[in-house]
Amino acid sequence: MKLGDEIKRLRLAAGLSQEQLAGRAGRHQTLIGQFEAGRKSPSLETLAALAEVFRAEGVPFPVDVEDILGLKPAIQKGPAA
């Protein structure tokens, strides 16, 4: 799942419009729309602000943020020899 899709899923689970999420996170509504459409990626500061809003609404932000951001190492280490 892409980050924009996850932001939209969480927003809808929290029962918030883009405008409401943006206002509570201190961001502009058009920016939230750009995230959800995959045209922009949020900064770490913005991700933290969004996560805080979701937590306040009782919708926990995914624990595996690295997976959502695609930051997992491309090469996985095998078992130790």
C-alpha positions as CSV (number, residue, x, y, z in Angstrom):
1,M,0.0,0.0,0.0
2,K,1.3,3.4,-0.9
3,L,1.6,6.2,1.7
4,G,-1.1,8.4,0.1
5,D,-3.5,5.5,0.2
6,E,-2.7,4.8,3.8
7,I,-3.3,8.5,4.7
8,K,-6.7,8.4,3.0
9,R,-7.6,5.1,4.7
10,L,-6.7,6.5,8.1
11,R,-8.5,9.8,7.5
12,L,-11.7,8.0,6.5
13,A,-11.4,5.7,9.5
14,A,-11.1,8.8,11.7
15,G,-14.2,10.2,10.0
16,L,-12.4,13.3,8.9
17,S,-12.6,15.4,5.7
18,Q,-9.3,16.5,4.1
19,E,-10.1,20.0,5.4
20,Q,-10.6,18.8,8.9
21,L,-7.4,16.7,8.9
22,A,-5.4,19.5,7.5
23,G,-6.7,22.0,10.0
24,R,-6.0,19.7,13.0
25,A,-2.5,18.9,11.6
26,G,-1.8,22.6,10.9
27,R,-1.5,22.0,7.1
28,H,-3.5,23.2,4.1
29,Q,-6.2,21.0,2.6
30,T,-4.7,21.0,-0.8
31,L,-1.5,19.4,0.6
32,I,-3.5,16.6,2.1
33,G,-5.1,16.0,-1.3
34,Q,-1.7,16.0,-2.9
35,F,-0.5,13.4,-0.4
36,E,-3.5,11.2,-1.0
37,A,-3.1,11.4,-4.8
38,G,0.5,10.5,-4.6
39,R,1.7,13.8,-6.1
40,K,3.6,14.9,-3.0
41,S,5.2,13.1,0.0
42,P,4.9,14.5,3.5
43,S,7.9,15.5,5.5
44,L,8.7,13.6,8.7
45,E,7.3,16.6,10.6
46,T,4.1,16.4,8.7
47,L,3.9,12.6,9.2
48,A,4.3,13.1,12.9
49,A,1.5,15.8,12.9
50,L,-0.8,13.5,11.0
51,A,-0.1,10.6,13.3
52,E,-0.9,12.8,16.3
53,V,-4.3,13.7,14.8
54,F,-5.1,10.1,14.0
55,R,-4.1,8.9,17.5
56,A,-6.3,11.7,19.0
57,E,-9.2,10.4,16.9
58,G,-8.6,6.8,18.1
59,V,-7.1,5.6,14.9
60,P,-3.5,4.5,15.5
61,F,-0.9,5.3,12.9
62,P,0.7,2.1,11.5
63,V,3.7,0.9,13.4
64,D,5.5,-0.2,10.3
65,V,6.0,3.3,8.8
66,E,9.2,2.2,7.2
67,D,7.3,-0.3,5.1
68,I,4.7,2.3,4.0
69,L,7.5,4.8,3.1
70,G,9.4,2.1,1.2
71,L,12.4,2.4,3.5
72,K,13.0,-1.2,4.1
73,P,16.4,-2.4,3.0
74,A,16.3,-3.8,-0.6
75,I,18.6,-6.7,0.4
76,Q,17.6,-8.8,3.4
77,K,20.3,-10.5,5.4
78,G,20.1,-14.2,5.4
79,P,20.5,-16.4,8.4
80,A,23.8,-16.3,10.1
81,A,26.2,-19.0,9.0
